[in-house]
Amino acid sequence: MSSTRKNRLSGFADQPVRQLLEEIDSHITDTEFRSRLKGSLHQLSDLKFALDESSIVALTDRKGKIQYVNDKFCEISQYNREELIGQDHRIINSGYHGKNFMKNLWDTISSGRVWNGEIRNRARDGSHYWVNTTIVPFLDNDGEPYQYLAVRSEVTKLKQVEAELQTMMTQVMNIQEEERRRISRELHDGIGQSLFSLVIQMDRLLADQPQSGVEALRKQVTGIMEDVRGMAWELRPSVLDDLGVVPAIRTYIENYTRHYGIEVELECNLRKRLDMNREIAMYRIIQEALTNVAKYADVSEAHVTVEDSEEATVVRIEDQGAGFNSTTAGNGVGLFSMEERARGAGGTLVVYSEPGEGTVVTLCLPKTVH
């Protein structure tokens, strides 16, 4: 083996590989087999070198105890190798991910399946870093995992950019909502009140001169008033600001049923006001989801559930209509808007749908936001 090649061997593969090469030379006389075996070992060493140069690598036993870490793992975690070997990954646990997240991870790999996802870890100095992680179980002859190989790449800067973009999106949506509220108030209190005053004057004129021909004009002005009120409501219902999200949802559903002829059953146990940002997110997501029901579901009824608990407020909008393939469908503007509103309010949005089986939109707003 060349000196360059020897220098490239490091970690757990260095000494064992050299020893194996020496034993191969000493004990195996079949020249062709010896050459093939040494070639395979060199290839494995090359693969390990490439992996160590590009990724953060850890190997654990079936119980999760760390058996090996490469230099990049030590560098990013700020622990030396001796401090990590024999420990489990709780030593770098940031506490960011909940119990369900970790349970899903362990359920996946302990069943022999590969797990992929992003994890936020904590370095020795208390700082946090994000890693895109793939955990591969190594299976024994019985198909049971006996080791786990975790390969990670740092994505901290990417997550920071995502967070900045999310903040910008939230700010844009907040500005949009404020502008909607301002225009809605102006329509209702400005133009709406002016038209109402005009109707009163027409009523007085009709009382004095019943045959003046003003009646037709009054009907037109009344129609314009209804249109203005409808526009103000669509932009931002005043009841949302004044009374809260539950009365706003009830009123929206009543208007929705009259307009589309679709009966919507509402179940709600929310008895208190939430943060305005969360109330707006709930209202807009329900509004968008029900609009999609009217456009695409081809149903005569739908169901909205608002369930408030100590852990979270969960909103579900369900229909048994046409549905679509949610795994292959592209993200439309409506879905993107709902997802951004959910994230901006510190929650998550899940859309499940199958052709012919309807659609379920689920918004989860945890009480504790990371």
C-alpha positions in Angstrom: 0.0 0.0 0.0 1.4 3.5 -0.9 2.3 6.0 1.8 -0.5 8.3 0.5 -3.0 5.6 0.8 -1.9 4.8 4.3 -2.2 8.4 5.4 -5.8 8.4 4.1 -6.8 5.6 6.4 -8.1 6.9 9.7 -10.4 6.0 12.7 -11.6 2.4 13.2 -10.7 1.3 9.7 -7.0 2.2 9.8 -5.4 -0.4 12.0 -7.8 -3.3 11.3 -7.5 -2.9 7.5 -3.7 -2.9 7.7 -3.8 -6.0 9.9 -6.2 -7.7 7.5 -4.0 -6.9 4.6 -1.0 -8.4 6.4 -2.9 -11.5 7.3 -4.2 -11.9 3.8 -0.6 -11.8 2.5 0.5 -14.3 5.2 -2.3 -16.9 5.1 -4.0 -16.8 1.7 -2.0 -18.5 -1.1 -4.6 -18.2 -3.9 -3.2 -15.2 -5.8 -6.5 -14.3 -7.6 -8.6 -14.6 -4.5 -6.1 -12.7 -2.4 -6.0 -9.9 -5.0 -9.8 -9.7 -5.1 -10.1 -9.7 -1.3 -7.5 -6.9 -1.0 -9.3 -4.9 -3.7 -12.5 -5.2 -1.8 -10.8 -4.0 1.4 -9.3 -1.0 -0.4 -12.7 -0.2 -1.9 -14.3 -0.2 1.6 -11.5 2.0 2.9 -12.1 4.4 0.0 -15.8 4.5 0.7 -15.2 5.2 4.4 -12.7 7.9 3.6 -15.3 9.6 1.3 -18.0 9.2 3.9 -15.8 10.7 6.6 -14.8 13.6 4.4 -18.4 14.5 3.5 -20.6 13.5 6.4 -21.1 13.4 10.1 -21.1 9.6 11.0 -22.0 7.7 14.1 -22.4 3.9 14.7 -24.5 2.7 17.6 -25.4 -0.7 19.0 -29.0 -2.0 19.1 -29.6 -0.1 22.4 -28.4 3.2 20.9 -25.0 3.2 22.7 -22.4 5.0 20.5 -19.7 2.7 19.3 -18.0 4.9 16.7 -18.0 8.6 15.7 -15.9 10.2 13.0 -13.9 13.4 13.3 -16.7 15.6 11.9 -19.1 14.3 14.6 -16.6 15.4 17.3 -16.0 18.7 15.6 -19.6 19.7 15.3 -20.7 18.3 18.7 -17.5 19.7 20.5 -17.1 16.5 22.4 -14.0 14.3 22.0 -14.3 10.7 21.0 -13.7 9.3 24.5 -16.6 11.4 25.9 -19.0 10.0 23.2 -18.1 6.3 23.0 -20.5 4.3 25.3 -23.0 7.2 25.6 -26.3 7.4 23.7 -27.5 10.4 21.6 -29.2 12.0 24.6 -25.8 13.6 25.2 -26.5 15.9 22.2 -30.3 16.0 22.6 -31.5 19.6 22.4 -34.9 18.9 23.8 -36.4 20.5 20.7 -38.2 17.5 19.4 -41.2 16.0 21.3 -41.8 12.5 22.5 -43.8 11.6 19.4 -41.0 12.6 17.1 -38.5 10.4 18.9 -40.9 7.5 19.3 -41.5 7.6 15.5 -37.8 7.6 14.9 -37.1 4.6 17.1 -40.2 2.7 16.0 -39.0 3.1 12.4 -35.4 2.0 12.8 -36.2 -0.8 15.3 -38.5 -2.3 12.8 -35.6 -2.5 10.3 -36.6 0.5 8.2 -34.5 3.5 7.2 -35.4 6.8 8.8 -34.8 10.2 7.2 -35.4 13.6 8.8 -34.0 16.8 10.2 -32.9 17.0 13.8 -31.8 19.9 16.0 -28.9 18.9 18.3 -27.0 20.7 21.1 -23.3 21.0 21.1 -21.2 20.9 24.3 -21.2 24.7 24.7 -25.0 24.8 24.6 -25.3 26.1 21.0 -27.7 24.3 18.6 -27.1 22.9 15.2 -29.4 21.2 12.6 -28.5 18.1 10.7 -30.2 16.3 7.9 -30.1 12.7 9.1 -30.4 9.2 7.6 -30.3 6.3 10.0 -29.8 2.9 8.5 -30.4 -0.3 10.6 -27.9 -3.2 10.1 -29.9 -6.5 10.3 -28.8 -9.9 11.6 -29.8 -13.3 10.1 -33.2 -13.0 11.9 -33.9 -9.6 10.4 -33.4 -7.8 13.7 -31.3 -4.7 13.9 -28.0 -5.2 15.7 -26.4 -1.8 14.8 -27.5 1.6 13.5 -25.5 3.8 11.1 -26.4 7.5 11.3 -25.1 9.7 8.4 -25.7 13.4 8.8 -25.0 16.6 7.0 -25.2 20.0 8.7 -28.0 22.2 7.5 -27.9 24.9 10.2 -27.4 27.8 7.7 -30.2 26.5 5.6 -32.6 26.3 8.6 -31.6 29.9 9.5 -32.4 31.0 6.0 -35.7 29.1 6.1 -36.5 30.8 9.5 -35.7 34.2 8.0 -38.0 33.5 5.0 -40.7 32.3 7.3 -40.4 35.5 9.4 -40.7 37.5 6.2 -43.7 35.5 5.0 -45.4 36.0 8.4 -44.7 39.8 8.2 -46.1 39.9 4.7 -49.3 38.1 5.8 -49.6 40.3 8.8 -49.4 43.4 6.7 -51.9 41.9 4.3 -54.3 41.2 7.1 -53.9 44.7 8.5 -54.6 46.2 5.1 -57.7 43.9 4.7 -58.9 45.1 8.1 -58.4 48.8 7.2 -60.1 48.5 3.8 -63.0 46.4 5.4 -63.5 49.1 8.0 -63.5 51.8 5.4 -66.0 50.0 3.3 -68.3 49.3 6.3 -68.0 52.5 8.2 -67.3 54.8 5.3 -69.0 53.9 2.0 -71.5 51.6 3.8 -72.6 54.3 6.2 -72.9 56.9 3.4 -75.1 54.6 1.4 -77.2 53.9 4.5 -77.7 57.7 5.0 -78.7 57.9 1.4 -81.3 55.2 1.8 -82.7 57.1 4.8 -83.0 60.3 2.8 -84.8 58.3 0.0 -87.2 56.9 2.6 -88.1 60.4 3.7 -88.6 61.5 0.1 -90.8 58.5 -0.5 -92.8 59.3 2.5 -93.5 62.8 1.2 -93.8 61.9 -2.5 -94.7 58.1 -2.9 -95.0 58.4 -6.7 -91.7 60.2 -7.2 -90.0 57.2 -8.9 -87.3 57.0 -6.2 -88.3 53.4 -5.2 -86.3 51.8 -8.1 -83.3 53.9 -7.2 -83.6 52.9 -3.6 -83.5 49.2 -4.5 -80.4 49.8 -6.5 -78.7 51.6 -3.6 -79.8 48.8 -1.2 -78.3 46.2 -3.5 -75.0 48.2 -3.6 -75.0 48.3 0.2 -75.3 44.5 0.3 -72.5 44.1 -2.1 -70.3 46.5 0.0 -71.1 44.6 3.2 -70.2 41.3 1.4 -66.9 42.7 0.2 -66.1 44.0 3.7 -66.9 40.6 5.2 -64.8 38.8 2.7 -61.9 41.1 3.3 -62.0 40.9 7.1 -65.1 40.2 9.2 -65.4 42.7 12.0 -66.8 40.0 14.3 -63.4 38.3 14.2 -61.7 41.3 15.8 -64.6 42.2 18.1 -65.9 38.8 19.3 -63.3 36.2 18.3 -62.7 33.3 16.0 -65.6 31.1 17.1 -68.4 33.6 16.3 -66.6 34.5 13.1 -66.5 30.8 12.0 -70.2 30.3 12.9 -71.2 33.4 10.9 -69.0 32.4 8.0 -70.5 28.9 7.9 -74.1 30.4 7.9 -73.2 32.6 5.0 -71.4 29.8 3.2 -74.4 27.5 3.5 -76.7 30.2 2.1 -74.4 30.9 -0.8 -73.3 27.4 -1.8 -76.1 25.3 -0.5 -73.6 23.0 1.3 -74.6 22.1 4.9 -71.6 22.4 7.2 -71.7 20.7 10.7 -69.6 22.6 13.2 -68.4 20.9 16.5 -66.4 23.3 18.7 -65.4 23.2 22.4 -63.2 26.3 22.2 -64.4 28.6 24.9 -61.8 31.3 25.1 -60.0 33.8 22.8 -56.6 32.8 21.4 -53.8 35.0 20.2 -55.0 37.0 17.3 -52.4 35.6 14.9 -53.7 32.1 15.7 -57.4 33.1 15.4 -56.7 34.6 12.0 -54.8 31.5 10.9 -57.7 29.3 12.0 -60.3 31.4 10.3 -58.4 31.8 7.0 -57.6 28.1 6.8 -61.2 27.1 7.4 -62.3 29.7 4.8 -59.8 28.4 2.2 -60.6 24.7 2.9 -64.4 25.2 2.6 -63.9 27.3 -0.5 -62.1 24.3 -2.0 -64.9 22.0 -0.9 -67.4 24.2 -2.8 -65.2 24.3 -5.9 -64.0 20.7 -6.2 -65.5 18.2 -3.8 -69.0 18.0 -5.3 -70.7 17.3 -2.0 -73.8 18.5 -0.2 -72.3 18.5 3.3 -69.0 19.0 5.1 -67.8 18.9 8.7 -65.7 21.3 10.7 -64.3 20.3 14.1 -62.4 22.7 16.6 -61.0 20.7 19.5 -59.3 22.6 22.2 -57.2 20.7 24.8 -54.3 21.4 27.2 -51.8 20.3 24.6 -53.1 21.9 21.4 -56.0 23.4 19.5 -56.8 21.1 16.5 -59.0 22.1 13.6 -60.3 19.6 11.0 -62.2 20.3 7.9 -63.6 17.1 6.3 -65.6 16.1 3.3 -66.5 12.8 1.6 -66.3 14.2 -1.9 -64.2 13.7 -5.0 -60.9 14.0 -3.3 -57.5 13.9 -5.1 -54.1 12.2 -4.9 -52.4 14.2 -2.1 -49.1 12.5 -2.6 -48.6 13.5 -6.2 -50.7 16.7 -6.4 -48.6 19.9 -6.7 -48.9 22.6 -4.1 -51.4 25.1 -5.3 -51.6 28.7 -4.1 -54.4 27.9 -1.7 -52.5 25.0 -0.1 -49.3 27.1 0.1 -51.2 29.9 1.8 -52.7 27.5 4.4 -49.3 26.0 5.1 -47.7 29.3 5.6 -50.5 30.6 7.8 -50.1 27.4 9.9 -46.4 27.8 10.2 -46.7 31.5 11.0 -49.0 30.7 13.9 -46.5 28.1 15.2 -48.5 25.1 14.0 -48.6 22.5 11.4 -51.0 21.6 8.5 -51.6 18.2 7.1 -53.8 17.5 4.1 -54.9 13.9 3.4 -57.0 13.0 0.4 -57.6 10.1 -1.9 -59.6 10.1 -5.2 -63.2 9.2 -4.3 -62.6 9.2 -0.6 -62.8 12.9 0.3 -60.3 15.2 1.9 -59.3 16.0 5.5 -57.4 19.2 6.3 -55.9 19.2 9.8 -54.5 22.2 11.5 -52.6 21.6 14.8 -51.7 24.6 17.0 -49.6 23.3 20.0 -49.9 25.3 23.2 -46.1 25.2 23.6 -44.3 26.5 20.5 -40.6 25.8 20.0 
